């Protein structure tokens, strides 16, 4: 017999079962269905459930001692980003050419759901009277436990009436000339070997949390497509040696394999500090067009390095992150070399829901 005032086991179980059925019925009325009810709708529905299970087991498994999930599936982010890039050409004619973009700032936003993110940044430097270049960045990212894929398109369109690029040449004074534009496709994907203990998204996309410090070997691919147009028109005749470069165009396409290492340090709860470095080696195609219409194409080995770092703090719905990215590529053949450096850093504020 149960004690006075206590409910019998059978009665308690009956009430519990009725409560479960009631909650289930209410959720289904609001459009929430469990997996069995979805699968019962037919072969297509069962196929969707099986595909989701395969995706989760294949790409999104981890050790909960080191990595934890968050209950929020969606998020929106605001980003303030600062950018600088520089380029060096050593031509066969022995005329070295160096230029760098002004320091520019962009502001943007992105939206994410289940590890898939889309973002867009626009230049705000002109409004701040610092460097009136027109830069736009479009981004896509897929971040899962085992894999990470990032695609960025950067368009830097110069305003000939306002923007002046700095040309630096040995033996000549620093000159400022109009008309250097640049378009970049930056595509990188890699596999995370120690995915059960190390989570890249804890530092950069905030879909999970890193509970204990850990690192992992990374391996994948990188594609960097760089389209540079340099209109080195010199109305004052101060650069006679470069007059034939007034319509210079360079295509530098790198296809490389990357191998590197990423490490998450957890100094305190809700904090994670990440450093990732991935050298790359592969094949490069270059196509050069001069002002007189001469085309030169060449193939060679390409070297580069992708690196990024972040300091991230997560508190319930909110995440604050300082992030930086750096990419350098080097191409060299007999009598000709091309080097480029692209760096950006900024602050992200994220709201998860």
KOLMI-628768 format. One line per field, with one value per residue (C-alpha): residue number from 1; residue in three letters; z, x, y. Coordinates in nm, 2 decimals, padded with zeros to 4 digits. Layout:
N
num <- NUM  ...
residu <- ala  ...
c3 <- Z  ...
c1 <- X  ...
c2 <- Y  ...
//
This chain:
353
num <- 1  2  3  4  5  6  7  8  9  10  11  12  13  14  15  16  17  18  19  20  21  22  23  24  25  26  27  28  29  30  31  32  33  34  35  36  37  38  39  40  41  42  43  44  45  46  47  48  49  50  51  52  53  54  55  56  57  58  59  60  61  62  63  64  65  66  67  68  69  70  71  72  73  74  75  76  77  78  79  80  81  82  83  84  85  86  87  88  89  90  91  92  93  94  95  96  97  98  99  100  101  102  103  104  105  106  107  108  109  110  111  112  113  114  115  116  117  118  119  120  121  122  123  124  125  126  127  128  129  130  131  132  133  134  135  136  137  138  139  140  141  142  143  144  145  146  147  148  149  150  151  152  153  154  155  156  157  158  159  160  161  162  163  164  165  166  167  168  169  170  171  172  173  174  175  176  177  178  179  180  181  182  183  184  185  186  187  188  189  190  191  192  193  194  195  196  197  198  199  200  201  202  203  204  205  206  207  208  209  210  211  212  213  214  215  216  217  218  219  220  221  222  223  224  225  226  227  228  229  230  231  232  233  234  235  236  237  238  239  240  241  242  243  244  245  246  247  248  249  250  251  252  253  254  255  256  257  258  259  260  261  262  263  264  265  266  267  268  269  270  271  272  273  274  275  276  277  278  279  280  281  282  283  284  285  286  287  288  289  290  291  292  293  294  295  296  297  298  299  300  301  302  303  304  305  306  307  308  309  310  311  312  313  314  315  316  317  318  319  320  321  322  323  324  325  326  327  328  329  330  331  332  333  334  335  336  337  338  339  340  341  342  343  344  345  346  347  348  349  350  351  352  353
residu <- unk  unk  unk  unk  unk  unk  unk  unk  unk  unk  unk  unk  unk  unk  unk  unk  unk  unk  unk  unk  unk  unk  unk  unk  unk  unk  unk  unk  unk  unk  unk  unk  unk  unk  unk  unk  unk  unk  unk  unk  unk  unk  unk  unk  unk  unk  unk  unk  unk  unk  unk  unk  unk  unk  unk  unk  unk  unk  unk  unk  unk  unk  unk  unk  unk  unk  unk  unk  unk  unk  unk  unk  unk  unk  unk  unk  unk  unk  unk  unk  unk  unk  unk  unk  unk  unk  unk  unk  unk  unk  unk  unk  unk  unk  unk  unk  unk  unk  unk  unk  unk  unk  unk  unk  unk  unk  unk  unk  unk  unk  unk  unk  unk  unk  unk  unk  unk  unk  unk  unk  unk  unk  unk  unk  unk  unk  unk  unk  unk  unk  unk  unk  unk  unk  unk  unk  unk  unk  unk  unk  unk  unk  unk  unk  unk  unk  unk  unk  unk  unk  unk  unk  unk  unk  unk  unk  unk  unk  unk  unk  unk  unk  unk  unk  unk  unk  unk  unk  unk  unk  unk  unk  unk  unk  unk  unk  unk  unk  unk  unk  unk  unk  unk  unk  unk  unk  unk  unk  unk  unk  unk  unk  unk  unk  unk  unk  unk  unk  unk  unk  unk  unk  unk  unk  unk  unk  unk  unk  unk  unk  unk  unk  unk  unk  unk  unk  unk  unk  unk  unk  unk  unk  unk  unk  unk  unk  unk  unk  unk  unk  unk  unk  unk  unk  unk  unk  unk  unk  unk  unk  unk  unk  unk  unk  unk  unk  unk  unk  unk  unk  unk  unk  unk  unk  unk  unk  unk  unk  unk  unk  unk  unk  unk  unk  unk  unk  unk  unk  unk  unk  unk  unk  unk  unk  unk  unk  unk  unk  unk  unk  unk  unk  unk  unk  unk  unk  unk  unk  unk  unk  unk  unk  unk  unk  unk  unk  unk  unk  unk  unk  unk  unk  unk  unk  unk  unk  unk  unk  unk  unk  unk  unk  unk  unk  unk  unk  unk  unk  unk  unk  unk  unk  unk  unk  unk  unk  unk  unk  unk  unk  unk  unk  unk  unk  unk  unk  unk  unk  unk  unk  unk  unk  unk  unk  unk  unk  unk  unk  unk  unk  unk  unk  unk
c3 <- 00.00  -00.07  00.22  00.31  00.07  -00.19  -00.53  -00.64  -00.90  -01.15  -01.10  -01.13  -01.45  -01.59  -01.52  -01.67  -01.99  -02.02  -01.98  -02.25  -02.49  -02.42  -02.48  -02.79  -02.93  -02.85  -03.03  -03.33  -03.35  -03.37  -03.65  -03.45  -03.54  -03.40  -03.63  -03.64  -03.75  -04.02  -04.15  -04.15  -04.42  -04.70  -04.87  -04.94  -04.58  -04.46  -04.71  -04.57  -04.22  -04.32  -04.51  -04.20  -03.98  -04.22  -04.24  -03.86  -03.80  -04.07  -04.03  -03.69  -03.42  -03.12  -02.77  -02.52  -02.27  -02.50  -02.72  -02.63  -02.84  -02.80  -02.81  -03.06  -03.43  -03.59  -03.54  -03.69  -03.68  -03.71  -03.82  -03.83  -04.04  -04.13  -04.45  -04.61  -04.91  -05.10  -05.42  -05.57  -05.93  -06.06  -06.44  -06.70  -06.81  -06.46  -06.37  -06.01  -05.92  -05.57  -05.46  -05.16  -05.09  -04.84  -04.50  -04.54  -04.31  -04.39  -04.19  -04.26  -04.14  -04.18  -04.11  -04.02  -03.97  -03.87  -03.95  -04.29  -04.31  -04.57  -04.53  -04.70  -04.61  -04.76  -04.74  -04.48  -04.52  -04.75  -04.49  -04.23  -04.48  -04.44  -04.77  -05.03  -05.20  -05.27  -05.13  -05.11  -04.96  -05.01  -04.80  -04.76  -04.49  -04.40  -04.06  -03.92  -03.68  -03.95  -04.23  -04.29  -04.62  -04.68  -04.99  -05.02  -05.31  -05.26  -05.51  -05.48  -05.73  -05.73  -05.79  -06.04  -05.91  -05.55  -05.49  -05.53  -05.51  -05.39  -05.63  -05.48  -05.70  -05.61  -05.72  -05.78  -05.55  -05.40  -05.65  -05.63  -05.94  -06.01  -06.14  -05.97  -05.92  -05.78  -05.77  -05.56  -05.52  -05.20  -05.16  -04.89  -04.75  -04.51  -04.30  -03.92  -03.82  -03.44  -03.48  -03.17  -02.94  -03.15  -03.28  -03.52  -03.52  -03.14  -03.23  -03.56  -03.61  -03.26  -03.34  -03.06  -02.75  -02.67  -02.31  -02.29  -02.47  -02.78  -03.13  -03.46  -03.78  -04.08  -04.45  -04.76  -05.06  -05.15  -05.46  -05.49  -05.81  -05.83  -06.10  -06.10  -06.34  -06.31  -06.50  -06.45  -06.65  -06.55  -06.69  -06.55  -06.71  -06.38  -06.46  -06.81  -06.75  -06.67  -06.96  -07.13  -06.81  -06.84  -06.93  -06.74  -06.63  -06.43  -06.37  -06.09  -06.02  -05.75  -05.69  -05.38  -05.12  -04.76  -04.45  -04.11  -03.75  -03.54  -03.16  -02.92  -02.58  -02.32  -02.04  -01.86  -01.91  -02.21  -02.35  -02.64  -02.81  -03.15  -03.37  -03.71  -03.96  -04.29  -04.54  -04.90  -05.21  -05.55  -05.91  -06.03  -06.37  -06.45  -06.75  -06.81  -07.06  -07.13  -07.27  -07.63  -07.62  -07.56  -07.37  -07.17  -06.99  -06.76  -06.52  -06.21  -05.85  -05.60  -05.24  -04.98  -04.62  -04.47  -04.11  -03.87  -03.51  -03.28  -02.92  -02.85  -02.55  -02.54  -02.29  -02.34  -02.66  -02.72  -02.86  -02.89  -03.11  -03.22  -03.54  -03.78  -04.12  -04.32  -04.66  -04.85  -05.19  -05.38  -05.75  -05.92  -06.25  -06.44  -06.47  -06.31  -05.96  -05.80  -05.43  -05.26  -04.90  -04.78  -04.41  -04.23  -03.87  -03.69  -03.43  -03.46  -03.24  -03.27  -03.14  -03.13  -03.12
c1 <- 00.00  00.13  00.18  -00.10  -00.11  00.11  -00.01  00.01  00.27  00.00  -00.20  00.11  00.21  -00.14  -00.13  00.22  00.11  -00.19  00.02  00.27  -00.02  -00.17  00.16  00.23  -00.12  -00.08  00.26  00.12  -00.17  00.09  00.28  00.54  00.57  00.80  01.02  00.79  00.49  00.70  00.83  00.48  00.38  00.55  00.87  00.99  00.95  01.13  01.41  01.44  01.47  01.73  01.93  01.92  02.04  02.32  02.43  02.43  02.62  02.87  02.95  02.83  02.95  03.16  03.27  03.05  03.34  03.52  03.25  02.89  02.59  02.38  02.00  01.99  01.97  01.96  02.16  02.22  02.55  02.68  03.04  03.28  03.58  03.90  04.10  04.43  04.60  04.93  05.08  05.43  05.53  05.88  05.86  06.10  06.18  06.33  06.06  05.95  05.60  05.45  05.11  04.89  04.53  04.43  04.31  03.94  03.66  03.34  03.02  02.80  02.56  02.50  02.23  02.29  02.08  02.21  02.57  02.50  02.58  02.53  02.68  02.74  02.97  02.99  03.25  03.20  03.54  03.41  03.16  03.44  03.66  03.95  03.98  03.71  03.75  03.43  03.47  03.20  03.23  02.99  03.04  02.91  03.02  02.93  03.06  03.02  03.22  03.41  03.42  03.44  03.38  03.42  03.36  03.42  03.39  03.56  03.51  03.72  03.61  03.81  03.66  03.88  03.77  03.85  04.06  04.44  04.65  05.00  05.27  05.61  05.91  06.28  06.46  06.14  05.93  05.61  05.33  04.96  04.77  04.41  04.25  04.37  04.08  04.08  03.83  03.90  03.74  03.86  03.74  03.88  03.76  03.91  03.86  03.90  04.07  04.02  03.66  03.54  03.76  03.82  03.54  03.63  03.28  03.30  03.54  03.40  03.04  02.92  02.70  02.88  03.09  03.44  03.45  03.81  04.12  04.21  04.35  04.34  04.52  04.34  04.37  04.18  04.20  04.22  04.13  04.23  04.13  04.28  04.19  04.39  04.35  04.60  04.53  04.87  04.79  05.03  04.91  05.21  05.47  05.64  05.65  05.78  05.92  05.57  05.38  05.33  05.15  04.86  04.63  04.80  04.58  04.68  04.49  04.65  04.47  04.60  04.48  04.65  04.63  04.64  04.76  04.77  04.67  04.40  04.39  04.12  04.23  03.96  04.10  03.76  03.40  03.24  03.57  03.77  04.09  04.16  04.47  04.47  04.76  04.75  05.03  04.94  05.12  04.99  04.96  04.92  04.80  04.90  04.78  04.93  04.80  04.99  04.87  04.99  04.77  05.05  04.93  05.16  05.04  05.25  05.21  05.41  05.41  05.23  05.29  05.07  04.95  04.60  04.59  04.32  04.27  03.98  03.90  03.53  03.30  02.95  02.69  02.34  02.20  02.49  02.84  03.12  03.42  03.74  03.87  04.15  04.24  04.56  04.64  04.97  05.05  05.38  05.44  05.77  05.92  06.23  06.24  05.90  05.74  05.41  05.33  05.01  04.90  04.55  04.47  04.15  04.04  03.73  03.45  03.15  02.84  02.60  02.25  02.14  01.78
c2 <- 00.00  00.35  00.58  00.82  01.11  00.93  00.83  00.47  00.38  00.27  00.59  00.81  00.63  00.67  01.05  01.07  00.89  01.11  01.43  01.31  01.24  01.58  01.76  01.56  01.64  02.01  02.02  01.84  02.08  02.36  02.19  02.01  01.64  01.37  01.17  00.87  01.07  01.24  00.91  00.77  01.02  00.81  00.70  01.06  01.16  00.85  00.93  01.29  01.15  00.89  01.16  01.38  01.10  01.02  01.38  01.42  01.09  01.16  01.52  01.63  01.39  01.48  01.39  01.59  01.60  01.84  01.98  02.08  02.17  02.48  02.48  02.77  02.66  03.01  03.33  03.67  03.86  04.21  04.26  04.56  04.46  04.63  04.55  04.61  04.44  04.48  04.35  04.32  04.25  04.21  04.21  04.07  04.42  04.49  04.74  04.66  04.76  04.78  04.90  04.87  04.97  05.23  05.10  05.05  04.95  04.76  04.69  04.39  04.13  03.76  03.50  03.14  02.82  02.48  02.57  02.73  03.11  03.38  03.73  04.06  04.35  04.71  04.98  05.26  05.42  05.70  05.81  05.83  06.03  05.78  05.60  05.63  05.29  05.09  04.74  04.47  04.12  03.83  03.52  03.17  02.92  02.57  02.47  02.12  01.90  01.72  01.97  02.35  02.52  02.90  03.10  03.47  03.71  04.04  04.32  04.64  04.90  05.22  05.56  05.74  06.08  06.01  05.70  05.73  05.41  05.44  05.33  05.26  05.22  05.21  05.52  05.72  05.93  05.79  05.86  05.84  05.72  05.63  05.31  05.00  04.75  04.40  04.11  03.80  03.46  03.30  02.93  02.70  02.37  02.13  01.82  01.82  01.50  01.53  01.64  01.47  01.69  02.00  02.23  02.51  02.65  02.72  03.01  03.14  03.04  02.97  02.67  02.47  02.54  02.42  02.28  02.17  02.29  02.08  02.09  01.91  01.85  02.00  01.91  02.03  02.26  02.62  02.81  03.18  03.36  03.71  03.96  04.28  04.57  04.86  05.17  05.34  05.65  05.93  06.27  06.45  06.22  06.14  05.76  05.73  05.39  05.26  05.42  05.08  04.95  05.19  04.91  04.63  04.33  04.03  03.70  03.50  03.17  02.94  02.59  02.44  02.17  02.29  02.11  02.28  02.28  02.45  02.48  02.60  02.72  02.75  02.97  03.00  02.90  03.06  03.18  03.02  03.14  02.99  03.00  02.82  02.82  02.63  02.64  02.56  02.43  02.36  02.49  02.84  02.98  03.34  03.55  03.89  04.15  04.47  04.80  04.71  04.40  04.15  03.84  03.62  03.30  03.08  02.79  02.73  02.60  02.82  02.87  03.04  03.04  03.08  03.18  03.30  03.38  03.46  03.55  03.46  03.50  03.35  03.44  03.28  03.43  03.67  03.61  03.86  03.77  03.95  03.78  03.82  03.66  03.67  03.52  03.54  03.40  03.38  03.29  03.30  03.19  03.30  03.68  03.73  03.71  03.81  03.84  03.94  03.98  04.03  04.09  04.18  04.19  04.31  04.25  04.02  04.05  03.75  03.69  03.32  03.20
//
